[in-house]
Amino acid sequence: MAAPARYSAKKMSKPVHFYCAAPEAKHVSIMGDFNGWDSHAHPMTQLADGSWRVEVSMHHGHHQYVFVVDGKHILDPRAQGVTRNEKGERVSLIAVS
C-alpha cells in the first residue's frame, strides 16, 4: 500500500509580481536562480505609466534575481534584501512563502 502524498510547501509555487521603473528602457526582463539566470526567460511588459511588470511562478524559499534593463543588470529597490551570487555579484533577494 503506497503512502499518501504529503503536503510540501517546497513543491508548491505561487505567482509573484515584479515591477521595474524604467520608463526610457527599450527592453526589460528579470533573471535569477528560478530561471537558470536566463535573461530571455521572463521578459517584462511595459505598462502605461512606463514601468515594467512580470508575473513569475516561484517556489517557497529565498531567491536571488536582478532586472536586466537594456542589457544592464539592475538591483530591485523594492527587494527584501541584497546578497551576492556565486560569482560575487550583488543581486536582489526575495523570500517566497
trRosetta pair geometry for C-beta under 8 A, 3 or more apart (Angstrom, degrees):
i j d omega theta_ij theta_ji phi_ij phi_ji
3 6 7.7 -8 136 -37 113 94
8 11 4.3 70 83 5 106 107
8 12 7.2 -177 97 -16 58 83
9 12 5.5 -54 -152 28 42 115
9 60 4.3 54 141 -41 95 166
9 97 7.4 -7 179 -160 138 61
10 59 6.2 38 -170 174 52 117
10 60 5.2 -98 -95 59 44 114
10 61 6.8 48 -121 -41 84 112
11 59 7.4 -37 -132 -135 9 115
12 59 7.0 130 80 -137 45 69
12 60 6.3 54 63 -27 89 107
13 57 4.6 53 147 168 129 95
13 58 6.0 164 -154 79 89 20
13 59 5.1 -53 -94 -77 81 60
14 57 7.1 174 84 -148 14 65
14 58 6.6 -34 60 61 64 71
14 96 6.7 178 52 -175 105 114
15 55 5.0 -7 -166 -176 109 112
15 56 7.3 138 -152 70 57 31
15 57 5.8 -38 -90 -92 58 65
15 58 7.9 98 -134 16 15 77
16 55 7.1 150 71 -157 37 60
16 56 5.4 -29 62 66 92 83
16 57 7.6 144 13 -108 79 16
16 58 4.8 -5 1 15 128 125
16 94 7.1 110 -177 145 151 151
16 96 6.1 -80 -68 -105 137 119
17 53 6.7 -16 -168 -161 97 98
17 54 7.5 164 -149 85 54 39
17 55 5.4 -28 -95 -99 69 75
18 30 5.5 54 91 -68 162 158
18 44 7.3 -92 93 -104 104 121
18 53 7.0 155 83 -150 55 49
18 54 5.3 -9 57 59 101 84
18 55 7.8 175 17 -88 74 27
18 56 6.6 22 -6 3 116 112
18 65 7.9 -92 -107 122 151 152
18 67 7.8 178 158 -84 129 100
18 76 7.2 -83 -154 -115 105 142
19 51 5.5 10 -173 163 100 128
19 52 6.9 149 -158 78 51 52
19 53 5.4 -13 -102 -97 73 76
19 78 7.1 37 62 21 92 154
20 28 5.4 -164 81 178 142 146
20 30 7.7 -176 -37 -70 132 98
20 44 6.3 21 29 164 120 176
20 51 6.5 160 79 -168 41 79
20 52 4.4 -16 61 59 96 105
20 53 7.9 -167 22 -67 72 35
20 67 4.7 123 -108 -124 143 153
20 69 6.9 -161 161 -77 139 110
20 74 7.3 102 -150 88 122 132
20 76 7.2 -89 -96 -113 86 85
21 50 7.4 47 -155 108 67 94
21 51 5.0 -42 -100 -109 58 95
21 52 7.9 -162 -74 19 16 77
22 25 3.8 26 138 -14 116 128
22 28 5.5 142 59 -79 139 137
22 50 7.6 -143 86 153 34 88
22 51 7.4 89 27 -132 54 47
22 52 6.0 -12 43 -4 99 118
22 67 7.6 179 -27 147 138 143
22 69 4.9 -151 -125 -132 160 129
22 74 7.6 149 -74 38 130 169
23 49 7.6 -84 -95 137 111 57
23 50 2.8 6 -114 172 98 136
23 51 7.1 -33 -70 -58 77 44
24 50 7.8 22 -31 -167 43 122
25 28 5.1 61 123 -52 152 102
25 46 7.9 -171 77 -91 95 118
25 52 7.1 -40 66 -40 136 134
25 69 5.0 -92 -110 -162 138 93
25 70 5.3 -147 -144 -32 86 100
26 70 5.6 78 38 -95 90 102
27 43 7.2 -58 -165 -142 92 105
27 68 8.0 -22 119 112 90 91
27 69 7.9 157 89 -155 55 38
27 70 6.0 115 52 -87 78 54
27 71 8.0 55 74 -32 111 67
28 43 7.5 110 85 -164 49 64
28 44 4.4 -38 99 51 96 124
28 46 7.5 111 27 -73 115 84
28 52 4.2 -51 73 -112 145 178
28 67 6.2 -13 -166 -176 100 107
28 68 6.9 155 -155 80 48 57
28 69 5.2 -2 -108 -106 89 68
28 70 7.7 -27 -74 -28 64 59
29 39 5.3 111 84 -179 135 68
29 40 6.7 -48 -145 -100 170 24
29 41 7.6 120 178 53 127 54
29 42 5.7 133 -169 87 89 62
29 43 4.7 -54 -97 -106 100 47
29 44 5.8 -173 -100 -6 35 83
29 54 7.7 54 -145 -44 51 157
29 67 7.4 154 82 -161 37 60
29 68 4.8 -10 61 55 86 107
30 35 7.9 106 107 21 78 140
30 42 4.9 -39 59 94 86 123
30 44 6.4 82 -18 -54 90 109
30 54 5.8 -150 9 56 122 144
30 56 6.8 -95 84 -48 137 140
30 65 5.8 14 180 180 100 126
30 66 7.4 177 -150 90 63 35
30 67 5.7 -41 -98 -105 72 59
30 68 7.2 -178 -90 11 20 82
31 35 6.0 -107 -140 72 63 115
31 37 5.1 66 159 -156 115 43
31 38 5.8 -166 -128 67 111 32
31 39 4.6 -59 -47 -86 140 54
31 41 6.7 105 -109 37 82 105
31 42 7.1 171 -78 40 52 100
31 65 6.6 169 91 -150 35 79
31 66 6.3 -12 62 59 80 77
31 68 5.9 37 2 -25 109 120
32 35 6.2 73 54 27 62 86
32 37 6.7 -8 -154 -88 5 59
32 63 5.6 67 145 163 138 102
32 64 5.4 179 -157 98 99 53
32 65 2.9 -47 -75 -94 132 82
32 66 6.9 150 -78 12 82 53
32 91 7.4 132 -120 -179 89 131
33 36 7.9 45 -158 -73 32 21
33 37 7.1 9 -82 -51 39 82
33 63 5.6 -152 55 -152 104 76
33 64 5.0 71 -15 48 112 87
33 65 7.3 -104 12 -65 69 70
33 85 8.0 180 -60 -125 102 108
34 56 6.5 95 108 161 145 131
34 58 5.5 -52 -122 -116 154 91
34 59 7.5 175 -122 22 106 84
34 63 5.3 3 -39 -145 110 136
34 65 7.2 -20 19 -76 104 113
35 38 5.0 -99 137 41 99 95
35 41 3.9 -178 177 90 135 156
35 42 5.9 -145 -50 -15 167 109
35 56 7.7 -92 -42 -145 119 127
36 41 7.1 119 48 -43 91 152
38 41 3.9 82 90 -26 114 113
39 68 4.6 31 -143 -14 113 170
40 43 7.0 -8 -159 -52 48 93
42 54 5.3 103 167 168 103 153
42 56 5.7 -4 -127 -91 152 110
43 54 7.2 171 103 -94 32 132
44 52 3.9 67 130 164 132 114
44 53 6.0 147 -166 63 97 22
44 54 4.3 -96 -106 -38 75 109
44 67 7.8 -9 -20 -141 146 101
45 52 6.6 152 72 -156 31 71
45 53 5.6 -34 62 64 85 79
45 54 6.7 131 9 -78 77 69
46 50 6.9 -26 -167 -148 103 30
46 51 7.5 157 -150 89 61 29
46 52 5.4 -41 -94 -96 57 76
47 50 7.1 -35 74 34 74 19
47 51 5.2 -6 43 67 115 77
47 52 7.0 -172 1 -94 84 22
47 53 5.7 56 -42 -5 114 115
52 67 8.0 124 76 -149 132 128
58 63 6.1 -81 -155 -29 133 157
58 94 7.9 -1 159 101 172 126
58 96 4.8 -154 113 -78 121 168
59 96 6.8 122 98 89 30 137
60 96 5.7 -139 -120 103 32 90
60 97 6.0 53 -136 -121 91 39
61 95 7.5 -104 144 -146 24 62
61 96 6.3 2 48 54 43 91
62 93 6.2 -8 -171 -168 103 101
62 94 7.2 160 -153 84 56 40
62 95 5.2 -28 -96 -99 73 71
62 96 7.8 173 -87 17 23 72
63 93 7.3 153 79 -152 44 53
63 94 5.3 -18 60 62 93 90
63 95 7.9 166 17 -90 72 25
63 96 6.4 26 -3 -7 116 113
64 83 6.2 -92 -104 66 110 114
64 85 5.6 144 149 -89 156 93
64 91 4.5 54 -175 114 103 138
64 92 7.1 141 -158 76 55 48
64 93 6.0 -26 -100 -97 63 68
65 76 7.2 26 93 -15 100 128
65 91 6.4 143 57 177 18 108
65 92 5.4 -38 72 68 73 99
65 93 8.0 149 25 -88 73 24
65 94 6.8 -6 21 6 118 111
66 73 4.5 10 148 -162 149 96
66 74 6.4 140 -179 59 92 40
66 75 6.4 -56 -126 -89 87 44
66 76 7.5 -161 -133 -25 41 85
66 91 5.3 -94 -51 -133 97 83
66 92 6.1 140 -89 11 52 95
67 73 7.4 135 75 -158 49 47
67 74 4.5 -33 71 67 101 98
67 75 7.7 -3 23 90 91 2
67 76 6.1 114 -22 -72 106 81
67 92 8.0 38 -14 2 77 138
68 71 6.6 4 178 -114 96 14
68 72 7.1 149 -158 67 56 32
68 73 6.1 -27 -100 -93 67 56
68 74 7.5 168 -92 17 18 84
69 72 5.4 -34 69 63 79 88
69 74 5.0 21 5 -8 118 134
73 89 7.4 5 116 170 162 136
75 79 6.7 -79 174 1 88 139
75 82 6.2 0 -148 -110 138 115
75 90 6.4 -34 -75 127 126 107
75 91 7.2 177 -108 -151 86 25
75 92 5.2 139 -156 -59 73 94
76 79 4.1 111 81 -46 102 97
76 92 4.1 39 28 -105 99 163
79 82 6.5 95 94 -67 139 68
79 92 3.6 -142 -93 -158 151 107
79 93 5.8 96 172 47 118 51
79 94 6.2 -103 -145 -64 78 78
80 93 5.8 -85 71 100 84 81
80 94 5.4 111 14 -117 111 47
80 95 5.7 -75 80 8 165 89
81 92 7.6 131 81 -167 45 54
81 93 4.0 -27 73 62 90 124
82 90 5.7 4 179 -170 114 100
82 91 7.1 159 -155 80 67 33
82 92 6.2 -46 -102 -107 67 44
82 93 6.3 -165 -86 3 14 100
83 90 7.6 158 86 -147 25 56
83 91 6.1 -29 69 65 72 83
83 93 4.9 71 -2 -59 107 128
84 88 5.3 -10 -179 -149 127 36
84 89 6.4 145 -152 67 75 29
84 90 6.0 -46 -95 -90 71 45
84 91 6.9 113 -131 16 22 86
85 88 7.2 -54 68 12 63 17
85 89 5.2 -7 37 56 104 86
85 91 4.9 59 -39 -8 101 137
